[in-house]
Amino acid sequence: MQAGHRQPFGPQRRHRRDVAVGKGPVKGLVERQQGVAVGHSVARKRDGEAGADRPYRPSRRKCNRTRAVVSNDHPPRPRINQPNPTPQFSPFASASASPQDRTHPVSPAPLPKPKGTTMRSLSFITADVFTDRIFGGNPLAVFPDGRGVDDATMQAIAQEMNLSETVFVLPPEQAGETRRLRIFTPAMELPFAGHPTVGTAIVLAQTGELDGPGPWDIVFGERVGPVPVRITTASADAAMTATLSSARLPTALDTVRDPAILAALLGLPERAVSGAALDPAAYSAGVPFTIVPVASRAALSAIAFDVAVWRAHLAEQPAPHIYAIAPDDADPQTIHARMFAPAMGITEDPATGGAATALAGYLFDRQRPTADRTVWTLLQGADMGRPSTIHLTADQSDGRLSAVHVGGGAVIVSRGSFTIPA
């Protein structure tokens, strides 16, 4: 290499070579001249001048810049070649900062409370229903004083609680009522539901909201009509139980009965439905259910509910909620069950009193019992890890179904409150 001749190294050398041959990121800006060797160029223009062989580019004259003052009070910046530098926590990072300026994830700021808005506290109690111990049965949220809460807020609270049902207790509206109940799933209000009725009765009794030492006979006003409930305690240290009497007797409805469709809905082989001892049908005592018997307890456990099939074939039917049942291997009066209700916003329910009430009509029409009273035990929720026990009773008079009763226990689990606009 001759003295005084600059020979660039590495990327600079490759860049200058690429420019000379019209390659690289500046292809087309500088063309190779005829008769000029690769790596050499014609007479160079001064910065700021343009010519046929090169584009204009600004002058490289240095400008006066204010130098930043470096303080030793701050930790040094990580080296560029430091692998995966650890971000420094900054309590002042804001959501408006650009991604490269953020040092940790920032949650959106809470919405400001409207000026002049008065807030109130709304207390609730949760209980596990159709069980005698916590962490079993079906969870329920009960708001003992729902006065002054509008419909939209009730639905929003139910969605926030995200339980099968949330209940708001109100003063009675009709003569003979003890309290009025409004029952919400995360997606809708229900005219009637057994698990909230039984659970709310026991919560009110355990928290001293009912007069006297018990047993209690009360009446809840629900959209389906007045629902009588009897609350008892077997002994001083035993869990309370409550038994409701359905406001309406179950009636049959039209529904999908094709075993192939119902088997696909449940993710089972067709023979698991077609081979059941009973036929599919729909019944309602206020909330409509399609009852799908399957051949065995094992088939019931194997269910893999297919929402796409439900949307295609049952979502618009009169009974869109699905109650799958299977016989017990030992006791003919014991029935295992699972309930699925996408329309209610419920993937699967651990215990369903409304479905049990509908099931009483279904079983009565098929078994035609001769005794004045027939009792079944329904076991539900075991496949969800929340075993539940529902006691179902059907009374008859002159060969006709005359009353349906649904009962079980409940235990209080927690207490809390919501802060909402007054």
C-alpha positions in Angstrom: 0.0 0.0 0.0 1.5 3.4 -1.0 2.0 6.1 1.6 -0.8 8.6 1.8 -3.3 6.4 0.0 -6.3 5.6 2.2 -7.5 2.0 2.0 -10.7 1.5 3.9 -11.3 -1.6 6.0 -14.2 -4.0 6.5 -17.7 -2.6 5.8 -16.4 0.7 4.6 -14.3 -1.0 1.9 -17.2 -3.2 0.8 -19.5 -0.1 0.8 -17.2 1.9 -1.4 -16.7 -1.1 -3.8 -20.5 -1.6 -4.0 -21.0 2.1 -4.8 -18.5 1.9 -7.5 -20.2 -1.0 -9.3 -23.7 0.3 -8.7 -24.7 -2.1 -6.0 -25.8 -1.9 -2.4 -28.2 0.4 -0.8 -27.2 3.4 -3.0 -27.6 1.6 -6.3 -28.4 4.0 -9.0 -27.1 7.1 -7.2 -23.5 6.7 -8.5 -22.9 5.0 -11.8 -19.7 3.3 -12.8 -17.8 5.5 -15.3 -16.4 4.1 -18.5 -12.7 3.5 -18.3 -12.4 4.0 -14.6 -11.1 1.0 -12.6 -13.0 -0.5 -9.8 -12.1 1.1 -6.6 -11.1 4.4 -8.2 -13.2 7.4 -9.2 -13.1 10.5 -11.2 -12.1 13.9 -9.7 -14.0 14.3 -6.5 -16.3 17.3 -5.9 -16.2 19.3 -2.8 -19.0 18.7 -0.2 -22.0 20.8 -1.1 -21.3 20.6 -4.8 -23.2 18.5 -7.3 -22.1 17.0 -10.5 -23.2 14.5 -13.2 -21.3 11.8 -11.5 -22.6 12.3 -8.0 -25.7 13.6 -6.2 -25.8 16.7 -4.1 -25.1 16.1 -0.4 -25.0 18.7 2.4 -21.7 20.1 3.7 -20.0 18.2 6.5 -19.0 21.5 8.2 -19.1 21.1 11.9 -21.7 23.1 13.7 -21.6 24.5 17.2 -23.4 22.1 19.5 -24.0 22.4 23.2 -22.4 19.5 25.0 -24.5 17.6 27.4 -23.6 17.8 31.0 -23.0 14.4 32.5 -23.8 13.8 36.1 -22.4 11.1 38.2 -25.7 11.0 40.2 -27.3 8.6 37.8 -26.3 4.9 37.1 -24.2 4.5 33.9 -26.0 3.5 30.7 -25.5 -0.1 29.7 -22.8 -0.8 27.2 -24.0 -1.3 23.6 -22.4 -4.7 23.4 -23.8 -5.8 26.8 -26.0 -8.8 26.2 -29.7 -8.3 27.1 -29.2 -5.2 29.4 -31.7 -5.2 32.3 -34.2 -2.3 32.1 -34.0 0.1 35.0 -37.3 0.6 36.8 -38.7 4.1 36.4 -41.7 5.2 38.5 -42.2 8.1 36.2 -42.8 6.2 32.9 -46.0 7.2 31.3 -48.4 5.5 28.9 -47.6 8.2 26.3 -43.9 7.4 26.3 -42.5 5.9 23.1 -41.7 2.2 23.2 -37.9 2.9 23.3 -38.4 5.2 26.3 -40.4 2.8 28.4 -38.5 0.9 31.0 -41.4 -1.3 32.3 -45.0 -2.1 31.3 -47.4 0.6 32.2 -51.1 0.0 33.0 -53.6 2.4 31.7 -54.6 5.0 34.2 -57.9 4.5 35.9 -60.8 6.5 34.6 -61.4 9.6 36.6 -64.5 9.7 38.7 -67.0 12.2 37.2 -67.0 15.4 39.2 -69.8 15.6 41.7 -70.5 11.8 41.7 -71.4 10.3 45.0 -70.2 6.8 45.6 -71.7 4.1 47.8 -70.6 0.7 49.1 -72.6 -2.4 48.2 -71.9 -5.4 50.4 -72.0 -9.0 49.2 -71.6 -12.5 50.5 -70.4 -15.5 48.6 -71.6 -19.1 49.4 -71.1 -22.5 48.0 -74.4 -24.1 47.3 -75.6 -27.7 47.1 -72.7 -28.8 49.3 -71.9 -28.9 53.1 -68.3 -27.7 52.7 -66.4 -24.8 51.1 -64.8 -25.2 47.7 -67.5 -27.7 46.7 -70.9 -27.1 45.1 -71.8 -24.1 43.0 -70.5 -20.6 44.1 -73.1 -17.8 44.4 -72.8 -14.1 45.1 -75.6 -12.6 47.2 -76.1 -8.8 47.6 -78.4 -8.7 50.7 -79.5 -5.1 49.9 -79.8 -4.4 46.2 -82.0 -1.3 46.6 -81.1 1.6 44.4 -79.0 -0.5 41.9 -80.2 -0.1 38.3 -80.5 -3.0 35.9 -77.4 -2.2 33.9 -75.3 -2.0 37.1 -76.7 -5.3 38.3 -75.7 -7.0 35.0 -72.3 -5.4 35.1 -71.7 -6.6 38.7 -72.8 -10.1 37.7 -70.3 -10.0 34.8 -67.6 -8.8 37.1 -68.3 -11.5 39.7 -68.2 -14.1 36.8 -70.1 -16.8 38.8 -72.9 -18.9 37.5 -75.4 -16.5 39.2 -75.4 -13.4 41.2 -78.4 -12.4 43.3 -79.7 -9.0 44.4 -82.1 -9.1 47.4 -84.9 -6.5 47.4 -87.9 -5.7 49.6 -91.1 -7.6 48.8 -93.5 -6.2 46.1 -96.4 -8.5 46.6 -98.4 -9.6 49.6 -97.0 -12.8 51.1 -93.5 -12.3 49.8 -90.6 -12.3 52.3 -88.0 -10.8 49.8 -87.8 -10.3 46.1 -84.9 -11.7 44.2 -83.3 -10.7 40.9 -81.0 -13.3 39.5 -78.3 -12.6 36.9 -75.8 -14.8 35.1 -72.8 -13.1 33.5 -74.9 -12.7 30.3 -78.5 -12.3 31.3 -81.2 -12.1 33.9 -83.1 -15.3 34.7 -86.8 -15.6 35.7 -85.9 -18.5 38.1 -82.9 -20.6 39.2 -82.7 -23.2 42.0 -79.1 -22.7 43.1 -79.6 -18.9 43.8 -82.9 -19.5 45.5 -81.6 -22.2 47.9 -78.3 -20.4 48.5 -79.9 -17.0 49.2 -82.3 -18.5 51.7 -79.5 -20.0 53.7 -77.4 -16.8 53.5 -80.3 -14.8 54.9 -80.9 -17.3 57.6 -77.2 -17.5 58.6 -76.7 -13.7 58.7 -79.8 -13.0 60.9 -81.9 -11.5 58.2 -84.9 -13.7 59.0 -87.0 -13.5 62.1 -87.0 -16.2 64.8 -84.7 -19.1 65.5 -85.9 -21.3 62.7 -86.9 -23.4 60.9 -88.2 -20.8 58.5 -90.8 -20.8 55.9 -90.3 -17.9 53.5 -91.5 -16.9 50.0 -89.2 -15.3 47.4 -90.8 -13.2 44.7 -89.1 -14.1 41.4 -90.0 -13.3 37.8 -91.4 -16.8 37.4 -93.7 -16.2 40.4 -93.7 -16.8 44.2 -91.3 -19.5 45.2 -91.8 -21.0 48.7 -88.7 -22.1 50.6 -88.3 -24.0 53.8 -85.0 -23.7 55.7 -84.0 -26.3 58.3 -81.1 -27.3 60.5 -80.8 -30.9 61.5 -78.7 -30.0 64.6 -77.0 -27.1 66.2 -73.7 -27.9 64.5 -75.1 -29.1 61.2 -75.1 -27.2 58.0 -78.4 -25.5 57.0 -80.5 -26.9 54.2 -83.2 -25.3 52.1 -85.8 -26.8 49.9 -87.8 -24.8 47.3 -91.1 -25.6 45.8 -91.2 -24.7 42.1 -93.5 -21.9 41.2 -94.3 -23.7 37.9 -94.6 -27.3 37.0 -92.3 -28.4 34.2 -93.7 -28.7 30.7 -92.4 -30.4 27.6 -90.9 -28.3 24.7 -89.8 -29.0 21.2 -86.0 -29.5 20.7 -83.4 -31.3 18.6 -83.6 -35.0 19.1 -81.3 -36.4 16.4 -78.7 -38.6 18.2 -76.1 -37.8 15.6 -76.3 -34.1 16.2 -76.5 -34.4 20.0 -73.5 -36.8 20.0 -71.5 -34.3 18.0 -72.6 -31.6 20.4 -71.2 -33.6 23.3 -68.1 -34.8 21.4 -69.2 -38.4 21.9 -69.7 -41.4 19.5 -73.3 -41.6 18.3 -73.8 -44.8 20.1 -73.2 -43.1 23.4 -76.5 -41.1 22.8 -78.5 -43.6 20.7 -77.7 -46.4 23.2 -79.1 -44.6 26.2 -82.1 -46.1 28.0 -84.0 -42.8 27.7 -84.7 -40.5 24.8 -83.6 -36.8 24.4 -86.3 -34.2 25.2 -86.8 -30.6 26.4 -88.5 -29.4 29.6 -88.9 -26.1 31.3 -90.1 -24.9 34.8 -89.1 -21.3 34.0 -85.8 -21.9 32.2 -85.8 -24.4 29.3 -83.3 -27.3 29.1 -82.6 -29.9 26.4 -82.1 -33.1 28.4 -79.7 -35.5 26.7 -79.3 -39.0 28.3 -76.0 -40.8 27.6 -75.4 -44.5 28.0 -73.0 -44.5 31.0 -71.3 -42.5 33.6 -68.0 -42.9 31.7 -69.6 -41.4 28.6 -70.8 -38.4 30.8 -67.2 -37.8 32.0 -65.9 -38.0 28.4 -68.1 -35.1 27.2 -66.2 -32.5 25.2 -68.8 -29.8 24.5 -68.7 -28.4 21.0 -69.9 -24.8 20.9 -69.8 -24.7 17.1 -72.3 -27.5 16.9 -74.4 -25.8 19.5 -74.5 -22.5 17.5 -75.4 -24.4 14.4 -78.2 -26.5 15.8 -79.4 -25.5 19.3 -78.6 -21.8 19.9 -81.9 -20.7 18.4 -84.0 -23.6 19.7 -86.7 -23.1 22.4 -84.4 -25.0 24.9 -80.8 -23.9 24.2 -79.4 -25.0 27.5 -78.0 -28.6 27.7 -78.5 -30.9 30.6 -76.7 -34.3 30.0 -77.6 -37.1 32.4 -76.4 -40.7 33.0 -77.6 -43.5 35.3 -75.7 -44.5 38.4 -74.1 -47.9 38.3 -75.6 -49.1 41.6 -78.6 -46.9 42.6 -81.5 -46.4 40.1 -82.6 -43.3 42.0 -79.3 -41.6 41.7 -78.5 -39.7 38.5 -75.3 -38.0 37.4 -75.5 -34.8 35.4 -73.6 -32.1 33.7 -75.0 -28.7 32.4 -73.7 -26.5 29.6 -75.2 -23.1 28.9 -73.3 -20.9 26.4 -76.3 -18.6 26.0 -76.1 -17.7 29.7 -72.4 -17.2 29.5 -71.8 -20.4 31.5 -69.3 -22.9 30.1 -70.3 -25.6 32.6 -72.3 -25.3 35.8 -71.4 -27.3 38.9 -75.0 -27.6 40.2 -78.2 -26.5 38.5 -81.5 -26.3 40.5 -83.5 -25.0 37.5 -82.4 -28.0 35.4 -83.2 -30.3 38.2 -86.7 -28.9 38.4 -87.2 -29.5 34.6 -85.7 -33.0 35.0 -88.5 -33.9 37.5 -91.1 -33.5 34.7 -88.9 -35.5 32.3 -88.5 -38.4 34.7 -92.1 -38.4 35.9 -93.4 -38.6 32.3 -91.1 -41.6 31.5 -91.0 -43.5 34.8 -94.7 -42.9 35.8 -94.1 -43.6 39.5 -97.0 -44.9 41.5 -96.0 -43.6 44.9 -97.3 -40.2 46.1 -93.7 -39.0 46.4 -90.6 -39.9 44.5 -87.1 -38.8 45.4 -84.0 -38.7 43.3 -80.4 -37.8 44.2 -78.6 -35.7 41.5 -74.8 -35.7 41.5 -73.3 -32.9 39.5 -70.0 -31.0 39.3 -67.7 -33.9 40.0 -66.1 -33.6 36.6 -65.3 -30.0 37.4 -63.8 -30.7 40.7 -66.8 -29.2 42.6 -69.0 -32.1 43.6 -72.6 -31.1 44.3 -75.6 -33.0 45.7 -79.2 -32.0 44.8 -82.2 -33.6 46.4 -85.1 -33.7 43.9 -88.6 -34.7 44.9 -91.8 -35.1 42.7 -95.3 -35.3 44.2 -98.2 -36.7 42.4 -102.0 -36.6 42.7 -104.3 -38.8 40.7 -101.5 -39.9 38.4 -100.4 -36.3 37.7 -97.4 -34.4 38.7 -98.5 -32.0 41.4 -95.4 -30.5 42.9 -91.6 -30.4 42.5 -89.1 -29.7 45.3 -85.4 -29.0 45.0 -83.2 -28.9 48.1 -79.6 -28.9 49.3 -77.1 -27.2 51.7 -75.0 -24.2 51.5 -72.0 -22.6 53.4 -70.8 -19.0 53.5 -67.4 -18.6 52.1 -66.5 -14.9 51.9 -67.7 -11.3 52.3 -66.8 -8.1 50.5 -68.1 -5.0 48.9 -68.3 -3.0 45.6 -67.9 0.7 45.3 -70.4 2.0 42.8 -72.0 5.4 41.9 -74.9 6.1 44.3 
